Amino acid sequence: MILSFAILTLLYLIFLSVLAYLGLGAVPIIIIASAMILAQFYFSDRIVLWSSGAKVVSREQYPQLHEIIERIVARNNLPKPRVAIIDTNMPNAFATGRGRKSSVVAVTTGLLQILDTEEVEGVIAHELTHIRNRDALVLTLASLFSTVAWYLMQFGFYGGLYGGGGYGYGGRDRNSGGAMIIILLVAMLTWVVSFLIIRAISRYREFAADRGSAQMTGKPVKLANALLKISGSMRRIPTKDLRQVEGLNAFFIVPALTGSTIANLFSTHPPVEKRVQKLMEMEASMS
Amino acid sequence: MKFFRRLRRNPSISKTNPDAIFALSSAYITLETKLGLKNTGRSALSLKVVDGMYFEDMKQDVQQFLDASKSEFGMRYRVVKDSYGYLWIIVEAGRMEDNLAGLTAISDTVEEKGFADQLLAVVFEFSITMDKNSIAYLIYNYKRNKFYPFVPAGQKNRDSEQEMKILAAADQELPFEKDMSLWYPLWDLPL
């Protein structure tokens, strides 16, 4: 979902740049940009449901899932979202929608297969927290910021150049090549930085949603277990005997630089280990 | 900075730290009050068998020590060799403190005789009171100087949820292995 937002943002940037290049004034561009972002926000649930192939299901089709959601919703005084199912073996879940009332919680059939009821509850509570915290709105606003930053960058530079026309056209021509490169570099830098900021916000919202889920269900260990199952980290807890691996000197291997630090900067979700660790801290403080 | 710390720390020269094991003398009470894990008073030390006189010598010394402290601590012991070629010294004392004292004395003897590298692990057995006939283990890995939980659930399966609960409950008191991919189990323990 975040990825599609990022791609959309990129498309806007290209589109707006073209408009700016064609010499459209600042005011029409700002109006067009805000209209597009509003439309994206307004139709976000439909866009996401359509692009993920999720189908909204009724209480009759999935009574158990509906019951799980109704239980959490009733306990925490939240409006019940629509429920959608994605028919794929990959275990996953997401929430979408522009407000608390019009939201959708979607889970994959794979998720329902590998998780038990309490684990599903933990995942749903996580998604419900996203809805309660209006995370979709937060991220849309954040990407709005990056779009505006990009545009201001360009506008400022063009404005500065034309404003400096007092030097005469000759002066501008001499510098225009270098100036163009600087404009490009600064604009790119702005976009990269805001991209990273959006990712950081997103990761923070994930932790917040984990915390919310723990408070709603009172069982952080269930969500931790679900996360491990979903990420395939369950396989990380080995089943091979210590006496078998001891001879292989498994413990002497200095952990190589896996590039995970760089990956962390770009990812929208914090690493599962970190999330599990935080959940277990919550579990420890609850018991 | 983490990168440089990794470079500097050479795990192959880490020495056994007796304080790490002794942290269990208070942590086991936490496990009992928080999770209902009751220490069964059974624990075991395992080390890789080496063929030769010196190893036999060391084994004799350990057995002499155990025979001598039998009456003092009310401690029973067994020595078993498993199919992987590991020697298990199984100690049964009533109290956790006596268990810890006995086990550290054994590992001291093993280290003095020059077999520190052969030490594999110490295992402490707990019964899960909430779940009848379920057993949990705390494994202390000598190579890492760290504890990790092991809760077997049937044939070569693990109850990872219970394991994570153990980690959460005693994380503050015990030096735990944070890297779950190193939580190697010990199947068919001769305890």
Interface residues (C-beta under 8 A of the other chain):
Chain A: V221 K222 A224 N225 L228 S233 M234 R236 I237 P238 T239 K240 D241 L242 R243 Q244 V245 E246 A250 F251 F252 V254 P255 L257 E273 V276 Q277 M280 E281 E283 A284 S287
Chain B: F3 R6 L7 N10 P11 S12 K34 L35 S46 K48 D82 Y84 Y86 L120 A121 I139 N141 K143 R144 K156 N157 R158 S160 E161 E163 M164 K165 L167 A168 A169 D171 Q172 K178 M180 S181 L182 W183 Y184 P185 L186 W187
